[in-house]
Amino acid sequence: MPSSKLSRHSYHHGDLANALTEAALELARAGGPEAVVLREAARQIGVSATAAYRHFNSREDLIHAVKDCALTELAERMQQELEATAAADDTVEALAARMRALGHGYISFALEKPGLFRTAFHHSEPMTGRQGMDPLETAPFRMLMRILDRLVELGAIDPQRRPYLGMFAWATAHGVADLLLDGPLRNFPRDVQRAAVQHALDATVAGILAR
């Protein structure tokens, strides 16, 4: 990604919208959603606020563009964890390992890139003329849903229990991440934090697979 100190020559003619998004993404990395300001993004790349407003009608429009980028990075971090596991087949044990990997990737992203994580799930108004982002349609959530669907196919999950298991797993991972970032767990020693993450992921997987 570009540095937050972008020059007026850091974007190609006709690509100002992407340059503004990249500048805003760097602002989010450094300061979370509160740092994403359209005028500041314009200043970072050396254009006027008037020029910026030709591409984004409001700060909320820019926030939504940054959210999309942050969610893409989150999905990539979760994919890295999946690829690092040796669980390549479709046994119940392998799928359980992949669920833990997804959760670990989710929480690791939050700790490694807190500004982007907070921005990805920042509550904002819908974009002008468009519906707001549906979290259930984001790539990270779809990755989890595919694993749960496969576990149903293998008979490891009762289909009647399936509808809310994705939300259960997501809520657990997100709650742990939030506690580590902004809650009381942030002050605990690292080894205690790691143990809390592992126990939470193990308990979540066990709960999903419980008969």
CYANA upper distance limits for C-alpha pairs under 8 A (distance plus 0.5 A):
  1 MET  CA     22 GLU  CA      7.75
  1 MET  CA     26 GLU  CA      8.35
  2 PRO  CA      6 LEU  CA      7.62
  2 PRO  CA     22 GLU  CA      7.49
  2 PRO  CA     23 ALA  CA      8.00
  2 PRO  CA     26 GLU  CA      8.10
  3 SER  CA     23 ALA  CA      8.48
  3 SER  CA     26 GLU  CA      7.59
  4 SER  CA     23 ALA  CA      6.65
  4 SER  CA     26 GLU  CA      5.96
  4 SER  CA     27 LEU  CA      7.40
  4 SER  CA     44 GLN  CA      7.30
  5 LYS  CA     44 GLN  CA      6.53
  5 LYS  CA     45 ILE  CA      8.11
  6 LEU  CA     10 SER  CA      6.59
  6 LEU  CA     23 ALA  CA      7.93
  6 LEU  CA     44 GLN  CA      5.91
  6 LEU  CA     45 ILE  CA      5.40
  6 LEU  CA     46 GLY  CA      8.13
  7 SER  CA     44 GLN  CA      7.41
  7 SER  CA     45 ILE  CA      5.48
  7 SER  CA     46 GLY  CA      6.45
  8 ARG  CA     44 GLN  CA      8.49
  8 ARG  CA     45 ILE  CA      5.31
  8 ARG  CA     46 GLY  CA      4.76
  8 ARG  CA     47 VAL  CA      7.11
  9 HIS  CA     45 ILE  CA      8.09
 10 SER  CA     19 ALA  CA      8.01
 10 SER  CA     45 ILE  CA      7.25
 11 TYR  CA     15 ASP  CA      6.77
 11 TYR  CA     16 LEU  CA      6.91
 11 TYR  CA     19 ALA  CA      6.18
 11 TYR  CA     45 ILE  CA      8.42
 12 HIS  CA     16 LEU  CA      7.69
 15 ASP  CA     19 ALA  CA      6.95
 16 LEU  CA     20 LEU  CA      6.55
 16 LEU  CA     52 ALA  CA      8.25
 16 LEU  CA     55 HIS  CA      8.18
 17 ALA  CA     21 THR  CA      6.72
 17 ALA  CA     52 ALA  CA      8.18
 17 ALA  CA     55 HIS  CA      6.26
 17 ALA  CA     56 PHE  CA      8.21
 18 ASN  CA     22 GLU  CA      6.63
 19 ALA  CA     23 ALA  CA      6.66
 19 ALA  CA     45 ILE  CA      7.85
 20 LEU  CA     24 ALA  CA      6.56
 20 LEU  CA     38 LEU  CA      8.48
 20 LEU  CA     41 ALA  CA      6.26
 20 LEU  CA     42 ALA  CA      6.86
 20 LEU  CA     45 ILE  CA      7.83
 20 LEU  CA     52 ALA  CA      7.90
 21 THR  CA     25 LEU  CA      6.50
 21 THR  CA     41 ALA  CA      8.34
 21 THR  CA     62 LEU  CA      7.33
 21 THR  CA     65 ALA  CA      7.00
 21 THR  CA     66 VAL  CA      6.77
 22 GLU  CA     26 GLU  CA      6.89
 22 GLU  CA     66 VAL  CA      8.46
 23 ALA  CA     27 LEU  CA      6.92
 23 ALA  CA     41 ALA  CA      5.81
 23 ALA  CA     42 ALA  CA      8.40
 23 ALA  CA     44 GLN  CA      7.08
 23 ALA  CA     45 ILE  CA      7.65
 24 ALA  CA     28 ALA  CA      6.70
 24 ALA  CA     36 VAL  CA      6.09
 24 ALA  CA     37 VAL  CA      7.81
 24 ALA  CA     38 LEU  CA      8.04
 24 ALA  CA     41 ALA  CA      5.85
 24 ALA  CA     62 LEU  CA      8.02
 24 ALA  CA     66 VAL  CA      7.20
 25 LEU  CA     29 ARG  CA      6.76
 25 LEU  CA     36 VAL  CA      8.25
 25 LEU  CA     66 VAL  CA      6.12
 25 LEU  CA     69 CYS  CA      8.10
 25 LEU  CA     70 ALA  CA      8.33
 25 LEU  CA    116 LEU  CA      8.23
 26 GLU  CA     30 ALA  CA      6.89
 27 LEU  CA     31 GLY  CA      6.53
 27 LEU  CA     32 GLY  CA      7.67
 27 LEU  CA     35 ALA  CA      6.15
 27 LEU  CA     36 VAL  CA      6.20
 27 LEU  CA     41 ALA  CA      8.12
 28 ALA  CA     32 GLY  CA      4.76
 28 ALA  CA     33 PRO  CA      6.07
 28 ALA  CA     34 GLU  CA      8.20
 28 ALA  CA     35 ALA  CA      6.39
 28 ALA  CA     36 VAL  CA      6.32
 28 ALA  CA     66 VAL  CA      8.34
 28 ALA  CA    115 GLY  CA      5.85
 28 ALA  CA    116 LEU  CA      6.23
 28 ALA  CA    119 THR  CA      7.13
 29 ARG  CA    113 LYS  CA      7.18
 29 ARG  CA    114 PRO  CA      7.79
 29 ARG  CA    115 GLY  CA      4.99
 29 ARG  CA    116 LEU  CA      5.76
 30 ALA  CA     35 ALA  CA      8.14
 30 ALA  CA    115 GLY  CA      6.54
 31 GLY  CA     35 ALA  CA      5.55
 31 GLY  CA     36 VAL  CA      8.41
 31 GLY  CA    115 GLY  CA      6.15
 32 GLY  CA     36 VAL  CA      7.75
 32 GLY  CA    114 PRO  CA      7.79
 32 GLY  CA    115 GLY  CA      4.38
 32 GLY  CA    116 LEU  CA      6.66
 32 GLY  CA    117 PHE  CA      8.41
 32 GLY  CA    118 ARG  CA      6.42
 32 GLY  CA    119 THR  CA      6.05
 33 PRO  CA     63 ILE  CA      7.81
 33 PRO  CA    115 GLY  CA      7.64
 33 PRO  CA    116 LEU  CA      8.38
 33 PRO  CA    118 ARG  CA      7.21
 33 PRO  CA    119 THR  CA      5.19
 33 PRO  CA    122 HIS  CA      7.24
 36 VAL  CA     40 GLU  CA      8.11
 36 VAL  CA     41 ALA  CA      7.91
 36 VAL  CA     59 ARG  CA      8.12
 36 VAL  CA     62 LEU  CA      8.30
 36 VAL  CA     63 ILE  CA      7.26
 37 VAL  CA     41 ALA  CA      6.74
 37 VAL  CA     59 ARG  CA      6.69
 38 LEU  CA     42 ALA  CA      6.70
 38 LEU  CA     49 ALA  CA      7.84
 38 LEU  CA     52 ALA  CA      7.63
 38 LEU  CA     58 SER  CA      8.00
 38 LEU  CA     59 ARG  CA      6.09
 38 LEU  CA     62 LEU  CA      7.41
 39 ARG  CA     43 ARG  CA      6.66
 39 ARG  CA     48 SER  CA      8.28
 39 ARG  CA     49 ALA  CA      5.80
 39 ARG  CA     52 ALA  CA      8.04
 40 GLU  CA     44 GLN  CA      6.63
 41 ALA  CA     45 ILE  CA      7.25
 42 ALA  CA     46 GLY  CA      6.62
 42 ALA  CA     47 VAL  CA      5.72
 42 ALA  CA     48 SER  CA      6.56
 42 ALA  CA     49 ALA  CA      6.37
 42 ALA  CA     52 ALA  CA      6.54
 43 ARG  CA     47 VAL  CA      6.46
 43 ARG  CA     48 SER  CA      7.41
 43 ARG  CA     49 ALA  CA      8.17
 47 VAL  CA     51 ALA  CA      7.04
 47 VAL  CA     52 ALA  CA      7.77
 48 SER  CA     52 ALA  CA      7.00
 49 ALA  CA     53 TYR  CA      6.68
 50 THR  CA     54 ARG  CA      7.20
 51 ALA  CA     55 HIS  CA      7.92
 52 ALA  CA     56 PHE  CA      6.84
 53 TYR  CA     57 ASN  CA      5.91
 53 TYR  CA     58 SER  CA      7.58
 56 PHE  CA     61 ASP  CA      6.28
 56 PHE  CA     62 LEU  CA      6.66
 57 ASN  CA     61 ASP  CA      6.92
 57 ASN  CA    128 THR  CA      7.81
 58 SER  CA     62 LEU  CA      7.27
 59 ARG  CA     63 ILE  CA      6.64
 60 GLU  CA     64 HIS  CA      6.74
 60 GLU  CA    124 SER  CA      7.03
 60 GLU  CA    125 GLU  CA      6.93
 60 GLU  CA    126 PRO  CA      7.88
 60 GLU  CA    127 MET  CA      6.80
 61 ASP  CA     65 ALA  CA      6.99
 61 ASP  CA    126 PRO  CA      8.37
 61 ASP  CA    127 MET  CA      5.57
 61 ASP  CA    128 THR  CA      7.37
 62 LEU  CA     66 VAL  CA      6.82
 63 ILE  CA     67 LYS  CA      6.60
 63 ILE  CA    119 THR  CA      8.28
 63 ILE  CA    124 SER  CA      8.30
 64 HIS  CA     68 ASP  CA      6.84
 64 HIS  CA    127 MET  CA      7.44
 64 HIS  CA    133 MET  CA      8.44
 65 ALA  CA     69 CYS  CA      7.12
 66 VAL  CA     70 ALA  CA      6.60
 66 VAL  CA    119 THR  CA      8.03
 66 VAL  CA    120 ALA  CA      8.04
 67 LYS  CA     71 LEU  CA      6.55
 67 LYS  CA    116 LEU  CA      8.45
 67 LYS  CA    119 THR  CA      6.60
 67 LYS  CA    120 ALA  CA      5.01
 67 LYS  CA    121 PHE  CA      7.90
 68 ASP  CA     72 THR  CA      6.75
 68 ASP  CA    120 ALA  CA      7.82
 69 CYS  CA     73 GLU  CA      6.87
 70 ALA  CA     74 LEU  CA      6.68
 70 ALA  CA    116 LEU  CA      6.05
 70 ALA  CA    117 PHE  CA      7.42
 70 ALA  CA    119 THR  CA      7.78
 70 ALA  CA    120 ALA  CA      5.94
 71 LEU  CA     75 ALA  CA      6.65
 71 LEU  CA    120 ALA  CA      6.38
 71 LEU  CA    138 THR  CA      7.80
 71 LEU  CA    139 ALA  CA      7.86
 71 LEU  CA    140 PRO  CA      7.97
 72 THR  CA     76 GLU  CA      6.75
 72 THR  CA    139 ALA  CA      7.74
 73 GLU  CA     77 ARG  CA      6.72
 74 LEU  CA     78 MET  CA      6.80
 74 LEU  CA    105 GLY  CA      8.41
 74 LEU  CA    106 TYR  CA      7.23
 74 LEU  CA    109 PHE  CA      6.76
 74 LEU  CA    117 PHE  CA      8.28
 74 LEU  CA    140 PRO  CA      7.54
 75 ALA  CA     79 GLN  CA      6.58
 75 ALA  CA    139 ALA  CA      6.51
 75 ALA  CA    140 PRO  CA      5.49
 76 GLU  CA     80 GLN  CA      6.74
 77 ARG  CA     81 GLU  CA      7.13
 77 ARG  CA    105 GLY  CA      6.14
 77 ARG  CA    106 TYR  CA      7.74
 77 ARG  CA    109 PHE  CA      6.91
 78 MET  CA     82 LEU  CA      6.91
 78 MET  CA    101 ALA  CA      7.65
 78 MET  CA    102 LEU  CA      5.65
 78 MET  CA    103 GLY  CA      8.13
 78 MET  CA    104 HIS  CA      8.02
 78 MET  CA    105 GLY  CA      4.73
 78 MET  CA    106 TYR  CA      6.40
 78 MET  CA    109 PHE  CA      8.48
 78 MET  CA    140 PRO  CA      7.86
 79 GLN  CA     83 GLU  CA      6.70
 79 GLN  CA    102 LEU  CA      7.88
 79 GLN  CA    105 GLY  CA      8.12
 80 GLN  CA     84 ALA  CA      6.71
 80 GLN  CA    105 GLY  CA      7.97
 81 GLU  CA     85 THR  CA      7.15
 81 GLU  CA    101 ALA  CA      5.77
 81 GLU  CA    102 LEU  CA      7.00
 81 GLU  CA    104 HIS  CA      7.75
 81 GLU  CA    105 GLY  CA      6.06
 82 LEU  CA     98 ARG  CA      6.41
 82 LEU  CA    101 ALA  CA      6.05
 82 LEU  CA    102 LEU  CA      7.01
 85 THR  CA     97 ALA  CA      7.94
 85 THR  CA     98 ARG  CA      7.68
 85 THR  CA    101 ALA  CA      7.76
 87 ALA  CA     93 GLU  CA      8.49
 87 ALA  CA     94 ALA  CA      5.09
 87 ALA  CA     95 LEU  CA      7.73
 87 ALA  CA     97 ALA  CA      7.05
 87 ALA  CA     98 ARG  CA      7.34
 88 ALA  CA     94 ALA  CA      7.24
 89 ASP  CA     94 ALA  CA      6.70
 89 ASP  CA     95 LEU  CA      8.36
 90 ASP  CA     94 ALA  CA      6.53
 90 ASP  CA     95 LEU  CA      6.63
 90 ASP  CA    150 ARG  CA      8.46
 91 THR  CA     95 LEU  CA      6.71
 92 VAL  CA     96 ALA  CA      6.57
 92 VAL  CA    151 LEU  CA      7.24
 92 VAL  CA    154 LEU  CA      8.08
 92 VAL  CA    156 ALA  CA      7.49
 93 GLU  CA     97 ALA  CA      6.75
 94 ALA  CA     98 ARG  CA      6.77
 95 LEU  CA     99 MET  CA      6.75
 95 LEU  CA    147 ILE  CA      6.92
 95 LEU  CA    151 LEU  CA      7.90
 96 ALA  CA    100 ARG  CA      6.92
 96 ALA  CA    205 VAL  CA      6.92
 97 ALA  CA    101 ALA  CA      6.69
 98 ARG  CA    102 LEU  CA      6.66
 98 ARG  CA    147 ILE  CA      8.37
 99 MET  CA    103 GLY  CA      6.81
 99 MET  CA    144 LEU  CA      7.43
 99 MET  CA    147 ILE  CA      7.76
 99 MET  CA    205 VAL  CA      7.58
100 ARG  CA    104 HIS  CA      6.55
100 ARG  CA    201 LEU  CA      6.31
100 ARG  CA    202 ASP  CA      7.68
100 ARG  CA    205 VAL  CA      7.65
101 ALA  CA    105 GLY  CA      6.53
102 LEU  CA    106 TYR  CA      6.62
102 LEU  CA    144 LEU  CA      7.81
103 GLY  CA    107 ILE  CA      6.75
103 GLY  CA    173 ALA  CA      6.32
103 GLY  CA    201 LEU  CA      7.15
104 HIS  CA    108 SER  CA      6.36
104 HIS  CA    197 VAL  CA      8.20
104 HIS  CA    201 LEU  CA      8.19
105 GLY  CA    109 PHE  CA      6.51
106 TYR  CA    110 ALA  CA      7.02
106 TYR  CA    173 ALA  CA      7.50
106 TYR  CA    174 HIS  CA      8.29
106 TYR  CA    177 ALA  CA      8.47
107 ILE  CA    111 LEU  CA      6.93
107 ILE  CA    173 ALA  CA      6.99
107 ILE  CA    174 HIS  CA      7.75
107 ILE  CA    176 VAL  CA      7.90
107 ILE  CA    177 ALA  CA      5.68
108 SER  CA    112 GLU  CA      6.47
109 PHE  CA    113 LYS  CA      6.17
109 PHE  CA    114 PRO  CA      7.95
109 PHE  CA    117 PHE  CA      7.62
110 ALA  CA    114 PRO  CA      5.47
110 ALA  CA    116 LEU  CA      8.27
110 ALA  CA    117 PHE  CA      5.71
110 ALA  CA    118 ARG  CA      8.36
110 ALA  CA    177 ALA  CA      6.68
110 ALA  CA    181 LEU  CA      8.01
111 LEU  CA    177 ALA  CA      7.87
111 LEU  CA    180 LEU  CA      8.18
111 LEU  CA    181 LEU  CA      7.25
113 LYS  CA    117 PHE  CA      6.69
114 PRO  CA    118 ARG  CA      6.50
114 PRO  CA    181 LEU  CA      7.83
115 GLY  CA    119 THR  CA      6.71
116 LEU  CA    120 ALA  CA      6.45
117 PHE  CA    121 PHE  CA      7.25
118 ARG  CA    122 HIS  CA      6.43
125 GLU  CA    132 GLY  CA      7.61
126 PRO  CA    130 ARG  CA      6.89
126 PRO  CA    131 GLN  CA      6.09
126 PRO  CA    132 GLY  CA      4.72
126 PRO  CA    133 MET  CA      8.04
127 MET  CA    131 GLN  CA      7.10
127 MET  CA    132 GLY  CA      6.81
133 MET  CA    137 GLU  CA      8.44
134 ASP  CA    138 THR  CA      7.52
135 PRO  CA    141 PHE  CA      7.93
136 LEU  CA    141 PHE  CA      6.43
136 LEU  CA    142 ARG  CA      7.77
137 GLU  CA    141 PHE  CA      7.30
137 GLU  CA    142 ARG  CA      7.08
138 THR  CA    142 ARG  CA      6.82
139 ALA  CA    143 MET  CA      6.71
140 PRO  CA    144 LEU  CA      7.24
141 PHE  CA    145 MET  CA      6.77
141 PHE  CA    166 GLY  CA      8.11
141 PHE  CA    170 TRP  CA      8.12
142 ARG  CA    146 ARG  CA      6.74
143 MET  CA    147 ILE  CA      7.36
144 LEU  CA    148 LEU  CA      6.93
144 LEU  CA    166 GLY  CA      7.27
145 MET  CA    149 ASP  CA      6.57
145 MET  CA    166 GLY  CA      6.76
146 ARG  CA    150 ARG  CA      6.75
147 ILE  CA    151 LEU  CA      6.80
148 LEU  CA    152 VAL  CA      6.89
148 LEU  CA    157 ILE  CA      8.44
148 LEU  CA    162 ARG  CA      8.02
148 LEU  CA    165 LEU  CA      8.38
148 LEU  CA    166 GLY  CA      7.94
149 ASP  CA    153 GLU  CA      6.89
149 ASP  CA    162 ARG  CA      8.49
150 ARG  CA    154 LEU  CA      6.79
151 LEU  CA    155 GLY  CA      6.80
151 LEU  CA    156 ALA  CA      5.75
151 LEU  CA    157 ILE  CA      6.34
152 VAL  CA    156 ALA  CA      6.26
152 VAL  CA    157 ILE  CA      5.26
152 VAL  CA    158 ASP  CA      6.96
152 VAL  CA    159 PRO  CA      6.60
152 VAL  CA    162 ARG  CA      8.01
156 ALA  CA    209 LEU  CA      6.89
157 ILE  CA    161 ARG  CA      7.48
157 ILE  CA    162 ARG  CA      7.38
157 ILE  CA    208 ILE  CA      7.88
157 ILE  CA    209 LEU  CA      6.63
157 ILE  CA    210 ALA  CA      8.43
157 ILE  CA    211 ARG  CA      8.13
158 ASP  CA    162 ARG  CA      7.13
158 ASP  CA    211 ARG  CA      8.38
159 PRO  CA    163 PRO  CA      8.29
161 ARG  CA    165 LEU  CA      7.48
162 ARG  CA    166 GLY  CA      8.31
164 TYR  CA    168 PHE  CA      6.76
165 LEU  CA    169 ALA  CA      6.69
165 LEU  CA    208 ILE  CA      7.14
166 GLY  CA    170 TRP  CA      6.58
167 MET  CA    171 ALA  CA      6.32
168 PHE  CA    172 THR  CA      6.80
169 ALA  CA    173 ALA  CA      6.87
169 ALA  CA    204 THR  CA      6.72
169 ALA  CA    205 VAL  CA      8.45
170 TRP  CA    174 HIS  CA      6.45
171 ALA  CA    175 GLY  CA      6.27
172 THR  CA    176 VAL  CA      6.67
172 THR  CA    200 ALA  CA      7.80
172 THR  CA    201 LEU  CA      8.48
172 THR  CA    204 THR  CA      7.76
173 ALA  CA    177 ALA  CA      6.68
173 ALA  CA    200 ALA  CA      8.31
173 ALA  CA    201 LEU  CA      7.96
174 HIS  CA    178 ASP  CA      6.56
175 GLY  CA    179 LEU  CA      6.63
176 VAL  CA    180 LEU  CA      6.69
176 VAL  CA    197 VAL  CA      7.43
176 VAL  CA    200 ALA  CA      8.19
177 ALA  CA    181 LEU  CA      6.63
178 ASP  CA    182 ASP  CA      6.16
178 ASP  CA    183 GLY  CA      6.84
179 LEU  CA    183 GLY  CA      4.49
179 LEU  CA    184 PRO  CA      6.61
179 LEU  CA    185 LEU  CA      5.87
179 LEU  CA    186 ARG  CA      7.20
180 LEU  CA    184 PRO  CA      7.58
180 LEU  CA    185 LEU  CA      5.27
180 LEU  CA    186 ARG  CA      4.98
180 LEU  CA    193 GLN  CA      7.93
181 LEU  CA    185 LEU  CA      8.13
181 LEU  CA    186 ARG  CA      6.19
182 ASP  CA    186 ARG  CA      7.01
184 PRO  CA    188 PHE  CA      8.09
185 LEU  CA    193 GLN  CA      7.35
186 ARG  CA    193 GLN  CA      8.44
188 PHE  CA    192 VAL  CA      6.80
188 PHE  CA    193 GLN  CA      6.85
189 PRO  CA    193 GLN  CA      6.85
190 ARG  CA    194 ARG  CA      6.63
191 ASP  CA    195 ALA  CA      6.68
192 VAL  CA    196 ALA  CA      6.62
193 GLN  CA    197 VAL  CA      6.79
194 ARG  CA    198 GLN  CA      6.75
195 ALA  CA    199 HIS  CA      6.54
196 ALA  CA    200 ALA  CA      6.52
197 VAL  CA    201 LEU  CA      6.69
198 GLN  CA    202 ASP  CA      6.58
199 HIS  CA    203 ALA  CA      6.47
200 ALA  CA    204 THR  CA      6.59
201 LEU  CA    205 VAL  CA      6.74
202 ASP  CA    206 ALA  CA      6.60
203 ALA  CA    207 GLY  CA      6.50
204 THR  CA    208 ILE  CA      6.73
205 VAL  CA    209 LEU  CA      6.74
206 ALA  CA    210 ALA  CA      6.38
